[in-house]
Amino acid sequence: MAAPLLLSVKDAAIAYGKKVIFDGLSFNIHQGAKISIVGSNGAGKTTLMDIITGKKDLDAGERWQEQSITIGYLHQDIIPKEGQTVFEYIFEEIDEEEAMLHSYKVDTIAEALHLDVKTLMTTLSGGQLRRAGIARALVEEPDILLLDEPTNHLDLEVIEWLENYLKNYRGTILCISHDRTFLSNISNKVFWLDRGRLRVSPKGFADFEEWSSMLLEQEERELKNRKAIVAQEVEWANRGVKARRKRNVRRVEQMREMKAKLEADQSAFRRVTSKVALPEVKDNDKSSKIVCEFFNVHKSFKDDEGREKRILEKFNMRIIRGDRIGLLGKNGSGKTTFLKMLLGELEPDQGRVKRRKELEFSYFDQKRSDLDPEKSLHKTLCPGGGDYVDVMGKQRHVCAYLKDFLFDPGDVYQQVKTLSGGQKNRLMLAKILANPKTCLILDEPTNDLDMDTLDMLEEVLINYKGTLIVVSHDRDFLDQTVSKVLAFEGDANVQGYIGGYSDYIAAKKAQEAPKKTEAAPRKKTEANETEKPKEPAKKLSYKLHRELQQLPDKIEKLEADIAQMNEQLSDGEFYSRDPDSFHQVTQRHGRVTERLRQAEERWLELEEMRLKAEA
């Protein structure tokens, strides 16, 4: 039996001036649906949200919603009011009688989101404002809950809590997000906004890539067939049968219409299948292997109440050229402090940080402090004047270079302050990746980016040979781009792990497992004492011993994966049959080979430690 219909839109049209956003838009929203809304920047995702809430009037068409249903909306931008507490903000649009019914949920949700409901909204950081907005949306518990980039500025612990909460949410959810893992975990349907159309997948986002690729392949075949038909019509028209010219005027007109429509559709198809053309990032420095060393570093701060907050204590670390390190941790756990010490902007309280003298950094700051809002895109990329950007030693016209990053060349003199969050991040990437330095530091680079840009950023970072340090809460992005994880777990506790985010989670679970299953120690007897010699001190910690035991299986799986890909790539017709899949397998082969190399080196390192301890 179909779930009850809550809201329906039929044959809707929306335009801003001469720009048509939707024409003939139709969709239905049913009770209990968990819908991912995906589409490139400018596809109309926010406009779709405004249609659902009723904020945006339709230029044509019909909008219907079930009486008495409530709609809640988590916006990206929250403007705090003077004197308003978090508690007052959460209940701002709930009347007193309803507030009493919902008040029991506030403490539970606020605690999970690390919010003090007595705090003034004007004192909150961007991440805290985001959490306050989420708390408000969840406490209201509307029948239809709209979420616009809910994971931005959230740490992983809060993201995972939110995932679990939304999985059990009794209402309907529509969510815009760049976080693939988040969307895969919460959704059972996808609304794909593609060139003014809304395509609906009956499965969740986990199957979106396969489903959308299938539709695009089908469209490509149809365009090829239409091209062949139009070519036949053009050939017929060119023969010019004079005796029948009057009778065939209409057919010639139809041929021209078909040709124009085909060219427009081909152009639209190329735009939707085109990708951000990021330059190949090279490592130009082959001299020293050591990038930076932390020796016995201590760092702490005083909080608002004068209490000492420890960030690093007896911290030692060596960063080697070519390292690919992901930084994880709650907001305020010390990630930014670590980066500032690495950059030389902060000094340790004790110990020392030794950086290579000639070391230069390219730094993607999540606050975008390097972007002057009053400057134009042209001035940002060409601060010294002229119309050309130096891209890895080659001169590129600024309009052509901006086009690589999906900007309209006509916007080259537009001010930075008029750009959306995603456009600002793309401009930052264009600026940094034109001439990256020895070490690339990216602080939350995935916020506000659409998935096409994310794909290409992942690809360029996978091929990057220099030193990479990434702060991100995007789990899929970390899995694709880093080979080591530095986890800031609070109170100066910093742990290092080999691998990406998934490897970090597996290692954490392995550490926690013995705590749950460890049996109480048996009492020693005289027989035990005489029969068994005294156990020597531990040679390897449990964590390292467990890692050593698991590595052979991991290596075997990686080798099997590589063997399977080698078999695919050895097929001489693979490329001509499916070039896109060929490129995907080739790229994945490189990533898995690198992971195998790291796993083998780690096994040798641990095995050597074990042999030395037993000697």
VEXVOGU-809509 format. One record per residue (C-alpha): residue in one letter; x negated, y negated, z negated. Coordinates in steps of 0.2 Angstrom, whole numbers, plus 2048, in hexadecimal, padded with zeros to 3 digits. Layout:
   resn     X     Y     Z
      a     X     Y     Z
...
END
This chain:
   resn     X     Y     Z
      m   800   800   800
      a   7F9   7EF   805
      a   7F5   7E3   7F7
      p   800   7D4   7F5
      l   7FD   7C5   801
      l   7F8   7B5   7F7
      l   7F3   7A9   805
      s   7F4   7A8   818
      v   7EE   79C   825
      k   7F4   79E   837
      d   7EE   795   847
      a   7E6   787   83D
      a   7DC   779   846
      i   7D0   76E   83D
      a   7C5   760   845
      y   7BA   752   83E
      g   7BB   745   84B
      k   7B7   74D   85C
      k   7AE   75C   854
      v   7BA   76B   853
      i   7B6   776   844
      f   7C4   783   846
      d   7D1   786   854
      g   7DE   794   852
      l   7D7   799   841
      s   7E1   7A7   838
      f   7DE   7B2   829
      n   7E6   7BA   81A
      i   7E1   7BB   808
      h   7E7   7CA   7FD
      q   7E8   7CD   7EB
      g   7D8   7D5   7E4
      a   7CD   7D1   7F4
      k   7BB   7CD   7F1
      i   7B6   7C4   800
      s   7A4   7BE   806
      i   7A5   7AE   811
      v   796   7AE   81D
      g   791   7A3   82B
      s   783   797   830
      n   781   785   82A
      g   78F   77B   831
      a   79A   78A   836
      g   7A8   783   82A
      k   7A6   78D   81A
      t   7AA   77E   80F
      t   7B8   779   81B
      l   7BF   78A   819
      m   7BF   788   806
      d   7C8   778   807
      i   7D5   77F   812
      i   7D8   78D   805
      t   7D9   781   7F7
      g   7E5   775   801
      k   7D9   767   800
      k   7D7   766   813
      d   7E7   763   81D
      l   7E8   76D   82D
      d   7E9   763   83D
      a   7F3   771   844
      g   7F9   782   83E
      e   801   789   82E
      r   7FB   78C   81C
      w   805   796   810
      q   802   79C   7FE
      e   80C   7A6   7F2
      q   815   79B   7E5
      s   80D   799   7D4
      i   7FC   7A0   7D9
      t   7ED   796   7D2
      i   7DD   792   7DC
      g   7CC   78E   7D3
      y   7BD   787   7DC
      l   7AB   787   7D6
      h   7A3   779   7E0
      q   790   777   7E4
      d   78F   766   7DC
      i   796   762   7CB
      i   796   750   7C5
      p   796   74F   7B2
      k   7A1   742   7A9
      e   79A   737   79B
      g   79E   73D   789
      q   7A5   74E   790
      t   7A0   75E   787
      v   79E   76E   790
      f   7AE   775   787
      e   7B8   765   78C
      y   7B2   768   79E
      i   7B7   77A   79F
      f   7C9   776   799
      e   7CA   766   7A3
      e   7D8   76C   7AF
      i   7E0   778   7A3
      d   7EF   772   798
      e   7EF   775   786
      e   7FB   784   785
      e   7F0   78D   793
      a   7E0   787   78A
      m   7E5   791   77A
      l   7E8   7A1   784
      h   7D7   79F   78D
      s   7CC   799   77E
      y   7C7   7AA   778
      k   7BD   7AD   789
      v   7B3   79D   787
      d   7A7   7A3   77A
      t   7A4   7B4   783
      i   7A1   7AB   794
      a   797   79D   78D
      e   78B   7A9   783
      a   788   7B3   793
      l   784   7A3   79D
      h   779   79D   78F
      l   784   78D   78C
      d   787   783   77D
      v   799   77D   77F
      k   796   76E   773
      t   788   767   77E
      l   78C   757   788
      m   78E   75A   79B
      t   782   74B   79F
      t   774   754   796
      l   774   764   7A0
      s   768   769   7AE
      g   76D   76E   7BF
      g   76D   780   7BB
      q   777   77D   7AB
      l   784   773   7B4
      r   786   781   7C0
      r   789   78D   7B2
      a   796   781   7AA
      g   79F   781   7BB
      i   79F   794   7BB
      a   7A5   795   7A9
      r   7B3   789   7AE
      a   7B8   794   7BD
      l   7B8   7A4   7B3
      v   7C1   79D   7A4
      e   7CF   796   7AF
      e   7D0   7A8   7B7
      p   7DA   7A2   7C7
      d   7E3   7AE   7D2
      i   7D7   7A9   7E0
      l   7C5   7A4   7DB
      l   7BA   79B   7E8
      l   7A7   79B   7E4
      d   79B   790   7EE
      e   789   796   7EC
      p   78C   79C   7DA
      t   77A   7A3   7D8
      n   771   793   7DB
      h   766   78E   7CC
      l   76B   79E   7C2
      d   75E   7AA   7BB
      l   75F   7BC   7BF
      e   767   7C1   7AF
      v   775   7B5   7B1
      i   778   7BA   7C3
      e   779   7CD   7BE
      w   785   7C9   7B1
      l   790   7BE   7BD
      e   790   7CD   7C9
      n   796   7D9   7BC
      y   7A4   7CC   7B7
      l   7AA   7C9   7C9
      k   7AA   7DC   7CD
      n   7B7   7DE   7BF
      y   7C0   7CD   7C3
      r   7D3   7D1   7C4
      g   7D6   7C3   7D1
      t   7D0   7BF   7E3
      i   7BF   7B8   7E6
      l   7B8   7AF   7F5
      c   7A5   7AC   7F4
      i   799   7A2   7FF
      s   787   7A7   7FA
      h   776   7AA   802
      d   772   7B8   7F6
      r   774   7C8   800
      t   773   7D3   7F0
      f   780   7C9   7E7
      l   78C   7CA   7F6
      s   789   7DC   7F8
      n   78D   7E0   7E6
      i   79D   7D6   7E4
      s   7A6   7D6   7F5
      n   7B1   7E3   7FE
      k   7B5   7D7   80D
      v   7AC   7CA   818
      f   7B3   7BB   821
      w   7A6   7B6   82E
      l   7A7   7A5   835
      d   7A0   7A6   847
      r   7A2   798   854
      g   7B2   792   84D
      r   7B9   7A3   84B
      l   7BC   7AD   83B
      r   7B8   7C0   83D
      v   7BD   7CB   82F
      s   7B3   7DB   82A
      p   7BE   7E7   81F
      k   7AE   7EC   816
      g   7A3   7E3   80A
      f   793   7D9   80E
      a   788   7E8   80C
      d   78E   7EE   81D
      f   78F   7DC   825
      e   77E   7DD   82E
      e   783   7ED   837
      w   795   7E7   83B
      s   790   7D6   841
      s   782   7DD   84C
      m   78E   7E9   854
      l   79A   7DB   858
      l   78C   7D0   860
      e   785   7DF   86A
      q   797   7E2   870
      e   798   7CF   875
      e   788   7D0   87E
      r   78E   7DF   889
      e   79E   7D5   88D
      l   794   7C6   892
      k   789   7D0   89D
      n   799   7D8   8A6
      r   7A0   7C6   8A8
      k   790   7C0   8AF
      a   791   7CE   8BC
      i   7A3   7CA   8C1
      v   79F   7B7   8C2
      a   790   7BB   8CD
      q   79B   7C5   8D9
      e   7A7   7B6   8DA
      v   799   7AA   8DD
      e   793   7B5   8EB
      w   7A4   7B6   8F3
      a   7A6   7A3   8F2
      n   795   7A0   8FA
      r   79A   7AA   909
      g   7A6   79C   90D
      v   7B4   7A5   917
      k   7BA   795   920
      a   7CA   79D   928
      r   7D0   7A0   916
      r   7C9   791   90D
      k   7DA   789   909
      r   7E1   79A   903
      n   7D2   79D   8F8
      v   7D0   78B   8F0
      r   7D8   792   8E0
      r   7CC   7A1   8DF
      v   7BD   795   8E1
      e   7C4   78A   8D3
      q   7C7   79A   8C8
      m   7B5   79F   8CC
      r   7AE   78E   8C6
      e   7B8   78F   8B6
      m   7B2   7A1   8B3
      k   7A0   79B   8B5
      a   7A2   78C   8AA
      k   7AA   796   89C
      l   79D   7A4   89E
      e   78F   797   89C
      a   797   78F   88D
      d   799   7A0   885
      q   788   7A6   889
      s   781   796   881
      a   78C   798   871
      f   786   7AB   870
      r   773   7A5   872
      r   776   798   864
      v   77E   7A5   858
      t   770   7B2   85B
      s   762   7A6   85B
      k   757   7A5   84B
      v   74C   798   843
      a   73C   798   84C
      l   72F   796   83E
      p   71D   795   842
      e   711   7A3   83E
      v   709   79F   82E
      k   6F6   7A3   82E
      d   6EA   7A4   820
      n   6DB   79A   825
      d   6D0   79C   816
      k   6C6   7AD   815
      s   6B9   7A7   809
      s   6BC   7AB   7F7
      k   6C8   7B9   7F1
      i   6CC   7B1   7E0
      v   6D9   7A3   7E2
      c   6DC   7A0   7CF
      e   6D8   7A7   7BE
      f   6E1   7A4   7AD
      f   6D6   7A8   79E
      n   6DE   7AA   78D
      v   6EB   79C   791
      h   6F6   795   784
      k   704   789   787
      s   713   783   77D
      f   720   775   77C
      k   72B   76D   76F
      d   73D   76F   771
      d   74A   762   76E
      e   74B   767   75B
      g   738   766   759
      r   735   779   759
      e   727   781   763
      k   72C   78A   773
      r   71E   796   778
      i   71C   798   78B
      l   70B   7A1   78D
      e   700   7A9   77F
      k   6EF   7B1   783
      f   6F4   7B2   795
      n   6E7   7B9   7A1
      m   6EA   7BB   7B4
      r   6E0   7BB   7C4
      i   6E8   7B6   7D4
      i   6DF   7BD   7E3
      r   6E0   7B7   7F5
      g   6EE   7C0   7FE
      d   6F8   7C3   7EE
      r   70B   7C2   7F0
      i   713   7BE   7DF
      g   725   7BC   7DA
      l   729   7B2   7CA
      l   738   7B8   7C0
      g   740   7B2   7B0
      k   74E   7A8   7A8
      n   74E   795   7AA
      g   742   78D   79E
      s   738   79D   79C
      g   728   795   7A3
      k   728   798   7B6
      t   726   786   7BA
      t   719   783   7AC
      f   70F   791   7B4
      l   710   789   7C5
      k   70B   778   7BF
      m   6FC   77F   7B7
      l   6F8   788   7C7
      l   6F9   778   7D0
      g   6EF   76E   7C3
      e   6FE   763   7BE
      l   6FD   76A   7AC
      e   6EF   770   7A1
      p   6F0   77E   795
      d   6F0   77B   782
      q   6E2   788   780
      g   6D8   792   78C
      r   6D4   78D   79E
      v   6DB   78E   7B0
      k   6CD   790   7BD
      r   6D3   78B   7CF
      r   6C8   78D   7DE
      k   6C1   77B   7E2
      e   6C7   77B   7F4
      l   6D8   782   7F1
      e   6E6   779   7F8
      f   6F9   77D   7F5
      s   709   77B   800
      y   717   779   7F3
      f   729   77B   7F6
      d   731   772   7E8
      q   743   777   7E4
      k   747   765   7DF
      r   740   75F   7F1
      s   736   751   7E9
      d   72B   750   7F9
      l   73A   74B   803
      d   73E   738   803
      p   751   736   804
      e   74F   725   80D
      k   743   72C   81B
      s   749   733   82B
      l   746   745   831
      h   73A   73D   83E
      k   730   734   830
      t   72F   743   825
      l   727   74E   832
      c   71D   740   83A
      p   718   734   82B
      g   709   72D   835
      g   714   728   844
      g   716   72F   856
      d   721   73D   85C
      y   717   74C   859
      v   714   758   84B
      d   704   762   848
      v   70A   774   847
      m   6FC   780   843
      g   6F0   775   84E
      k   6FC   773   85C
      q   706   763   860
      r   719   766   860
      h   726   758   864
      v   72F   754   854
      c   740   757   85D
      a   73B   768   863
      y   733   76D   852
      l   743   768   849
      k   74D   772   856
      d   743   782   850
      f   74B   77F   83F
      l   75D   77D   846
      f   75E   76A   845
      d   766   761   853
      p   759   756   85C
      g   765   748   85C
      d   764   747   849
      v   751   743   849
      y   754   732   842
      q   761   737   835
      q   75C   733   823
      v   758   742   818
      k   765   73C   80B
      t   773   740   817
      l   76D   753   819
      s   775   761   810
      g   76C   76C   803
      g   768   779   810
      q   762   76D   81D
      k   757   765   810
      n   74F   776   80D
      r   74D   779   81F
      l   744   768   821
      m   739   76C   812
      l   734   77D   81A
      a   731   774   82B
      k   725   768   822
      i   71C   775   818
      l   71A   782   825
      a   713   776   833
      n   702   777   82A
      p   703   782   81A
      k   6F4   782   80F
      t   6EA   790   807
      c   6F7   794   7FA
      l   70A   793   7FD
      i   715   790   7EE
      l   728   791   7F1
      d   733   78C   7E2
      e   745   793   7E5
      p   744   791   7F8
      t   754   79B   7FC
      n   760   78F   7F4
      d   76D   788   801
      l   765   791   810
      d   770   79A   81B
      m   76C   7AD   81F
      d   764   7AA   830
      t   757   79E   829
      l   754   7AA   81A
      d   751   7B8   826
      m   744   7AE   82F
      l   73C   7A7   81F
      e   73A   7B9   81A
      e   732   7BE   82A
      v   725   7B0   82A
      l   721   7B4   818
      i   71F   7C7   81C
      n   712   7C2   829
      y   709   7B5   81F
      k   6F8   7BB   81A
      g   6F4   7AE   80D
      t   6F8   7AD   7FA
      l   70B   7AB   7F7
      i   714   7A7   7E7
      v   727   7A7   7E6
      v   733   7A2   7D9
      s   744   7A9   7DD
      h   753   7B1   7D6
      d   758   7B9   7E7
      r   755   7CB   7E5
      d   755   7D1   7F7
      f   749   7C2   7FC
      l   73D   7C7   7EE
      d   73D   7DA   7F4
      q   739   7D4   806
      t   72B   7C8   802
      v   721   7CC   7F2
      s   716   7DB   7EC
      k   714   7D5   7DA
      v   720   7CF   7CD
      l   71B   7C4   7BE
      a   72A   7C4   7B2
      f   72C   7B6   7A5
      e   736   7BE   798
      g   736   7B0   78B
      d   72C   7AC   77B
      a   71B   7AD   785
      n   71E   7BF   78A
      v   719   7C0   79D
      q   718   7D1   7A5
      g   711   7D6   7B6
      y   718   7E4   7C2
      i   712   7EB   7D2
      g   71F   7EA   7E0
      g   72F   7DF   7E3
      y   73F   7DC   7D9
      s   745   7EE   7DB
      d   734   7F5   7D5
      y   735   7E9   7C6
      i   747   7EF   7C1
      a   741   801   7C3
      a   732   7FE   7B8
      k   73D   7F5   7AB
      k   749   804   7AA
      a   73A   810   7A8
      q   734   806   799
      e   745   805   791
      a   749   818   794
      p   73E   81F   786
      k   745   813   779
      k   756   81B   77C
      t   751   82D   77E
      e   742   82E   772
      a   745   83B   764
      a   741   839   752
      p   72F   83F   74F
      r   72D   850   747
      k   726   851   735
      k   714   859   735
      t   712   869   72D
      e   702   871   727
      a   703   87E   735
      n   704   870   741
      e   6F5   867   739
      t   6EA   877   73A
      e   6F0   87E   74B
      k   6EF   86D   755
      p   6E0   861   755
      k   6E4   84F   751
      e   6EB   846   761
      p   6DF   839   768
      a   6E4   828   76A
      k   6EF   824   779
      k   6E5   823   789
      l   6F2   81A   794
      s   701   811   78E
      y   712   819   791
      k   716   80C   79E
      l   706   80F   7A8
      h   707   822   7A6
      r   719   822   7AC
      e   714   817   7BB
      l   706   823   7BF
      q   712   832   7BF
      q   71E   829   7CA
      l   712   822   7D7
      p   70F   833   7E1
      d   722   834   7E4
      k   722   822   7EA
      i   713   825   7F5
      e   71B   834   7FD
      k   72B   82B   800
      l   722   81D   808
      e   718   829   813
      a   728   832   819
      d   730   821   81D
      i   720   81C   827
      a   720   82D   830
      q   732   82A   835
      m   72F   819   83C
      n   720   81F   845
      e   72B   82C   84E
      q   737   81E   853
      l   729   813   859
      s   721   821   863
      d   731   822   86E
      g   72B   819   87E
      e   73D   814   882
      f   741   80D   871
      y   73D   7FB   875
      s   746   7FA   886
      r   755   803   87E
      d   757   7F8   86E
      p   74A   7EA   86D
      d   752   7E3   85D
      s   751   7F3   854
      f   73F   7F6   85A
      h   73A   7E5   853
      q   743   7E9   842
      v   73A   7FA   841
      t   729   7F2   845
      q   72B   7E5   838
      r   731   7F1   82B
      h   722   7FD   830
      g   716   7EF   82B
      r   71F   7EB   81A
      v   720   7FE   815
      t   70E   801   81A
      e   708   7F2   80F
      r   712   7FA   801
      l   70A   80B   803
      r   6F9   803   803
      q   6FD   7FA   7F2
      a   704   80A   7EB
      e   6F5   814   7EF
      e   6E9   807   7E8
      r   6F4   806   7D8
      w   6F3   819   7D7
      l   6E0   819   7D8
      e   6DF   80B   7CB
      l   6EA   814   7BF
      e   6E2   825   7C2
      e   6D0   81E   7BF
      m   6D7   816   7AF
      r   6DD   827   7A9
      l   6CD   831   7AD
      k   6C3   824   7A4
      a   6CE   825   795
      e   6CD   838   795
      a   6BA   838   797
END
